[in-house]
Structures are given as C-alpha cells and as structure tokens.
Amino acid sequence: MTDILEYADQAWSGDRSLREYHSGALRESGLHAVADGIYMWPAFGNVYVLPTEDGLFVYDTGDRRTADDLYQAVRALSSAPIHTAVYSHGHIDHIFGMGRFDDEADADGRTRPTVVAQEALVPRFDRYRLTAGYNQAINRRQFQSPGFTWPASYRYPDVTYGEQLTLTIGGERIELFHARGETDDATIAWIPERKALFCGDFFIWSSPNAGNPQKVQRYAHEWSQALKRMAALGAEILLPGHGLPVVGVDRVRTTLLEAAELLDAIYGRTLELMNSGATLDQILQNVSTPTHLLERPYLRPSYDEPEFVVRNIWRLYGGWYDGNPAELKPASRSSLAQELAELAGGADVLARRAVELVENGEHRLAGHLAQFAADSSTDPAVHEARVRVFSQLEQAATSTMAKGVYAWATVESRAALAGTDTISELESKVADTMRWSV
C-alpha cells in the first residue's frame, strides 16, 4: 500500500509525478489516513471523511463512476451513519456519492444525511438541468470522452448558507466559509482544533483553473484573495479537491501564496493593459506569467493555461467584444473561409500550407489555416490535413483543456472522412481513438 503522505512529500518536492494518483491506483487501498482522525478517498474528485461521536462528517462526495466504491470504502472504515456532508462546489465530480448513503438511511428508517452547500449551488444545479445538452457536448470534448452522458438529476442540499457557517458535529467545530474562484458557489472548510484545511478546487496541483474556455465565468482576483485568506490560517495540512495532501505549516503557506502570486501577476497585468485601452489580442501578446511559478511541481499548467485566465478576466470586465471591429458583426465562418480559399487558390492550398507550418513549429498559424480549409471544403485531403495539424497541436499542448479541443477536432475530421455526421456514428467509429484525460 502506498504511503500517501510520503508520496505527497515526494510529489511536492518534484521527485515523483502524480501519475499514480491520476491512474486511480490509490483507490484500491480504500480510505487513507492523512491526519489524526481524517481519512482521504483519492478519487477523480477527492473525498474526505472525519468520524465523530455523532456520525461521519464528509467533505465532498466524489463522482458517479466511483460512488459504489466510495460507499464500500467508507463502510470498511465505519458503520456509523453520515451525519453531514459538505459540497465544496457543484461540479459533478464532487457531488454524486450520496445515493448509497441516502438509500441506506431509508432502508434503516433513519433520517437521511444532511447535505450542506453554499446558496449559489442551487441555481447551479438548476442551470445544469437547463443546459444539459450543452454540458454534455463540452465535457465530451474537454475530456475526450465521446460516450459521456450529462446527469439529469441531482442531490440538492438540505441546508444552504451565504458567507459563513459553523457546524458542531460530535464535539468537532467545523467552520465553513464561501469564496468565489473556479465557481461562484465554493465552500472552504476549516477545522481549527485539527489545523486541517479543506480547500476544494482552490488548489488542484496545477495552475489555477481560472480560465476554462468552455465553461462559465471564473474569478481570478477573488480566487487569489481566498488563497491568501487560507494561507493566514496556519493550517498544518491542506486537503485539495484533486491531487495529494500538502503537509506542514510552511509548505501549506508557500503553496497557497505562490498560487495567489501567479493569479495576481496575470490579473494585475491584464487590468493594466485593459485600462490603457489595449485590445484583447494586444493583451494576450503582452501578459506573461512568472516562469519560476509555472515550474513548481504543484503549479504546472497541466489542466488550465494562463492565457485562458487572461481571456476570462477580459470576459468579466470587458464583455465579449475583443477590440477587433471586424468581429463585431462578423461574416459566417464558412463565408470567410471560402473567400480566403479562393484568394489563396483553393482549400487544398490552405491545407498544404497548414501542414508546412505545423511541421515548422508554427502551430497557431497552422491551426487557423487548417480550420479555414475545412470550413471551405469537404475534400478528404483537406480533412486529412486537418487531422495531421490538430494531432500535432494536441501532442504539443500541455493542458487537458487544449488537448481536449484539439483532439476533438481530429475526431470531427475523421468522422467526416468516414462519412458520418451524427454523434452516435462518430462514437462507434472513433471511440477507440479517444481517452479520458486527467
């Protein structure tokens, strides 16, 4: 059995990768003791369990794929009922583990566990139901998972709060407070007597996910403020929504403050340029992130990317107009592509040049030309070139988000080459080319 704290120490120092964690191998050992009386379920979305005299306190409940395994792991630790479960936020990898425990309570004639969340989580669930088709599509693309289905029903909280709430469970004082960061409904839990800090997705062993290009607004500045608030608590263990624990007062503080410093650098420079009247394109070319921070083992841009954070800051303060007047009321993509192809001498010319560019390392230009070619022609050679270009972009990308979009582009062209145009046909023909990325 892997000693999870030893593993965490080595990972923080850069001596081991998170590959074993992301593989799911740690779950095979069940719950891991990470502090006196606190246990961790290292799933795609981590779950934490604290036994008390009144029952179990649970922070986050994991996703659908591991819900049954979570139930078995918890029951291997204790037969006590769950007293209270807290959702760190409403993303679906954190809120789907309650079903078996609710069913157990019903069968035993007991009151179901109390689920607590910040009040903005309720309209989030309502929105998820309203936009189920869209969320299914973007998550298939982001995680390269063509068979993924978006959930239709949710376990709503029993208790919601605004800015802070103190729970007392079996003599344990648990302080909850709200902050906006990756989401608008995030809950941080702090157990002062144990110096244990449950931070949800405010820290995930990656550069902060404040820029996701396919999801709703993120809040970089408020995220930074929350990290600084957490750093001031003097926590001895930091328990993240994804990834391994961080142990030691100095190490916890360093981790949180460096993540805040990274966000502050992006946020401050972006606002400075916005206030000078710069366009979004100019800002993207002139905002840089401190390299020494991105080189930290726990802040590498493996999930999100700093330039996506810039775009989200622009979206928050500047709206959707990017400063390019041609984009205010643009022509359709296909019309523009056809005009450019005609000027270039044909879509095949654009496609060939795209391949030349990508082979020379000009990935961004290559992507534009490959997409223009595909938007203007159904020629198989054009889609073959598009597959070649976006395959190389996917291989070169560092973040899950970029890899997902680029890989999905290759799937679309492979589907076109195979003569399919529905998602079900696409799944059956190209599912073997896809993978779940973490």
Secondary structure, 3 states (H helix, E strand, C coil): CCCHHHHHHHHHCCCCCCHHHHHCHHHHHCCEEEECCEEEECCCCCEEEEEECCEEEEECCCCHHHHHHHHHHHHHHCCCCEEEEECCCCCCCCCCCCHHHHHHHHHHCCCCCEEEEECCHHHHHHHHHHCHHHHHHHHHHHCCCCCCCCCCCCCCCCEEECCEEEEEECCEEEEEEEECCCCCCEEEEEECCCCEEEEECCCCCCCCCCCCCCCCCCCHHHHHHHHHHHHCCCCCEEEECCCCCEECHHHHHHHHHHHHHHHHHHHHHHHHHHHCCCCHHHHHHHCCCCHHHHCCCCCCCCCCCHHHHHHHHHHHHHCCCCCCHHHCCCCCHHHHHHHHHHHHCCHHHHHHHHHHHHHCCCHHHHHHHHHHHHHHCCCHHHHHHHHHHHHHHHHHCCCHHHHHHHHHHHHHHHHHHHCCCCHHHHHHHHHHHCCCCC
